[in-house]
Amino acid sequence: MKYCLLIGVLTAAMCVGCGDPAEQMLQVDANQGKMALAMKGSGKDLQDRYIISEHRTPKLSDGTVLDVWILIASAKATDLTEGQPRGTVLLIHDIGKSKASMLGLGQELSRVGYDVVLPDLRAHGRTSGKYFTYGAKEKTDLAALMDQLLRERTVDSNVYAFGRGMGGSIAIGYASIHPKCKGVIAQHPYAGPRPVLKKRPQFVLMSNDELSEVMEDGAKLGGFKLEETSTIQAARRLKCPLLILSQSNVFSSDVDSQAILDATNSPKLKENIASMEYALKPSVYLADKIDAFITGRIEIPGRTVIGVERDAPEPGSTGASDEPPPPHTVRPAPADSADKMTPPVYD
């Protein structure tokens, strides 16, 4: 069955990019993420195998159905105060990927005491939607999702966001509109759609003026304003601390990361990723960075740490175990809760 699904996904990939450039902009190739999900199995299967705690499919006000995995903090995590989680981390995948790419990181965070929320972005993975809007609608999708989970007390109320690539840009956008977000970590974020589009074959030869016209047309087609996709503008609105994990090397520039950092008025820091450590155990490395950011082991000028302070791991240790993650439990939602979300009304 899995192989039939993979063949269908590959066939669909051949059609991506056909048609009007504005529509090409919004219809991204999300097949890599769908293939990864197909290999992981269904949400029910993962829950039955105790890999995730819950599988949710809440419906947005515009009819889009999000597909979400939730991992509850492991009861075996050390140093928890009266069994309470250290916080909640919202993990946001990159463009073209899915929540499957974040599952290993989510398991590491759960192991050390965090609740974790892993959504598929709209038009990605198993979330419905025809168009991807480069953060314009995705950030409000995530704000509505987190409001529901917090209202139901499904996850801890101390919320942080982490995203990779375009997911990092969306994490910053989400944090800029959601007052309950206490901090954001972005791994190699983009300043907006332009640098992402310039990597796609359909747009690589376009002039800046031509691409600007396509982006304006795409925004109209997708029903959003182009300025809503600007990570620079979102960074200016941030009120919570920001940590940017940079990956500057011969293949990748951190120009966007620096521009985002310069635009940020809240406490901020840019830190280079240790390439060798990251290459060997990326999920363990990132989980330790996220925990260090939340607990104050990473010092950010001007920030007051809100969270559980922890001692630094022993030299040579990442602070995470190599043992498989323990089974998860589920915190029941209130009886009157409904799996339907209302749109947030943030500025």
Helices and strands as residue ranges (DSSP letters): H 2-13, H 21-26, H 31-40, H 43-48, E 54-56, E 68-71, G 81-83, E 87-92, G 99-102, H 103-111, E 114-119, H 138-151, E 159-164, H 166-177, E 181-187, H 193-197, H 208-222, G 226-229, H 231-237, E 242-246, H 255-263, E 268-272, H 275-280, H 282-295
